Amino acid sequence: MSSQPIGIIGADPDQLSHLGATLQRQHDIIEGVLTTVNAALDGTTWTGPARRAFEADWHGSFRTALQKLAEAMAISGRECRARSDELRRVMGAG
């Protein structure tokens, strides 16, 4: 009979907390991109079909995709930090 390694389920609270903070920073960066591009578009004199095409793409899919990504990063970051806090509580380490 061969021995099988026992699967471990869980996480290191410090690593999980770090991941949560990293995801939150990425959310903030993406929000910055959204703000910067919107401000640049609003402040740029640019007319013609190329602008209309870019704005259609920006407002139609690019911005929406970035907003969804930012939201997912924020939610995941909060969840990682909450789970880290809960692990520390259960482990008696915080």
C-alpha positions in Angstrom: 0.0 0.0 0.0 1.6 3.3 -1.1 1.2 6.4 1.0 -0.6 9.3 -0.6 0.2 12.8 0.5 -2.7 14.4 2.4 -4.2 17.4 0.7 -4.0 20.6 2.5 -6.7 23.2 2.2 -6.1 26.7 3.5 -3.8 29.6 3.1 -1.1 31.5 4.8 -2.8 34.5 6.3 0.1 36.8 5.6 0.3 35.8 1.9 -3.4 36.1 1.6 -3.4 39.6 3.1 -0.5 40.5 0.7 -2.5 39.2 -2.3 -5.5 41.2 -1.2 -3.4 44.4 -1.0 -1.9 43.6 -4.4 -5.3 43.2 -6.0 -6.5 46.5 -4.4 -3.4 48.3 -5.8 -4.2 46.9 -9.3 -7.8 48.1 -8.9 -6.5 51.6 -8.1 -4.2 51.5 -11.2 -7.0 50.4 -13.5 -9.2 53.2 -12.1 -6.4 55.6 -12.8 -6.2 54.4 -16.4 -10.0 55.0 -16.8 -9.7 58.5 -15.3 -6.7 59.4 -17.4 -8.1 58.2 -20.7 -11.4 59.9 -20.1 -9.8 63.2 -19.2 -7.4 63.0 -22.2 -10.3 62.4 -24.5 -12.3 65.2 -23.1 -9.3 67.6 -23.3 -8.2 66.7 -26.8 -9.2 68.5 -30.0 -9.6 65.6 -32.3 -12.4 65.2 -34.9 -13.1 62.7 -37.7 -13.7 59.1 -38.2 -10.7 57.9 -36.2 -11.9 59.6 -33.1 -15.4 58.4 -33.6 -14.1 54.8 -34.0 -11.9 55.1 -30.9 -14.7 56.5 -28.8 -17.1 53.8 -30.0 -14.6 51.2 -29.0 -13.7 53.0 -25.7 -17.3 53.6 -24.6 -18.5 50.3 -26.1 -16.1 47.7 -24.9 -12.7 48.9 -23.6 -14.0 51.1 -20.8 -16.6 48.5 -19.8 -14.0 45.7 -19.7 -11.7 47.8 -17.6 -14.5 48.7 -15.2 -15.4 45.0 -14.8 -11.7 44.1 -14.2 -11.3 46.9 -11.6 -14.4 45.7 -9.8 -13.3 42.1 -9.8 -9.9 43.2 -8.4 -11.5 45.2 -5.6 -13.9 42.4 -4.7 -11.2 39.8 -4.7 -8.9 42.0 -2.7 -11.5 42.6 -0.1 -12.3 38.8 0.0 -8.6 37.9 0.4 -8.2 40.3 3.3 -11.4 39.2 5.0 -10.4 35.5 4.7 -6.9 36.4 6.0 -8.5 38.1 9.0 -10.8 35.2 9.6 -7.8 32.7 9.4 -5.9 34.7 11.9 -8.9 34.8 14.2 -9.5 31.1 14.0 -5.8 30.4 14.5 -5.7 32.7 17.5 -3.1 34.9 15.8 -5.0 38.2 15.7 
